[in-house]
Amino acid sequence: MSVSFSSRIGAGFFLALIFAAAPVGAKDQSLVTLSAGLFDLVSHRTQEFEGRAEYRHGQGFFETVGAFRGFKPIIGIMGNSAGAVFGYAGLAAPIVIGAKRWEIVPSGGVGGYHEGDGIFLGGTFEFHVGLSASYALSENSRLGVALYHISNANTHRKNPGVNSILLQWSLAFD
């Protein structure tokens, strides 16, 4: 099933908004996060191994010096052992706790999914939501766990959705 013209326009507008608008506020360090875990965690299908790489920009929108650090642009790619690939972009909303040692990060965005030999999610255009928690091992390194959901939110006829649980390691840089 092909992606509708309005879905393409909406996704294009969303991505342009994220990456073209000028970030403002205090700059945090940018992060590269590598993750590994289980894809399709809560279904009755066979779970697959999942790997992810994600970049979170240090500058964002509506930033503060408090616990809420603003909305930070993210871009990432997921692949699993069944050959599925999901490329996505969106926003993360980091919240720091305890002198920046702990961080809780809800995130969301849109992307394109190719199922390979894996699960058909109804189409190419999919939404992504996630929640991660991490602990600062050092000034430039974090270790954490994340839950992710990929779904088309009923924009296609079929919408099985998938959930993942991942162990994460993040490396910060300026």
C-alpha positions, 0 to 999 in steps of 0.5 A: 500500500502506498503512502497518501499524498497528504501523509507525505506533505504532513511528514515533509512539513513536520521534518522541515519544522524540526530541522529548519527552525532556528534553535534558541536557548542554552545549548546542551551537549549533543548525544549519539546513542547506540541501542540493542534489545528485543523488537516486537516485545509483547506480541505472540510472534517471534521476537527479533534482535533490534539495533538502533543508532540515534543522534540528538542535537544539543540545541532545541526549542523552548529550552530552560535551565531547569529540569525540562531541557526543551525539545531537542531534534532527533534523527535515527535508524533502527534495524532488526534481525528479520531485515526490517529498517526504520528511519525516523526524525522527531523531537525528544524532551529530556528531563534531568533529575538529581544534578543531571545524573538521571535523565528521563526522555519522552520522544516522538516522530515520524519515519519510513519503515521497510519490513524486510522478512519481518512484520508488515506494519501496514505501510511505509509511513509510521509514527515513533514514540519512546520513553528512556531513562538513563544514568550519567556514568561520566560527563560524556557517557550515559547508560540506560533503558528505553521502550519504543513503539512504532505504529501507523496510528490507523493511517493504513488499513492494517495497524499491528504496531510493535514495541521494543525494549533496549539497553542504551549507551549514549556518548555526549559531545560538543 
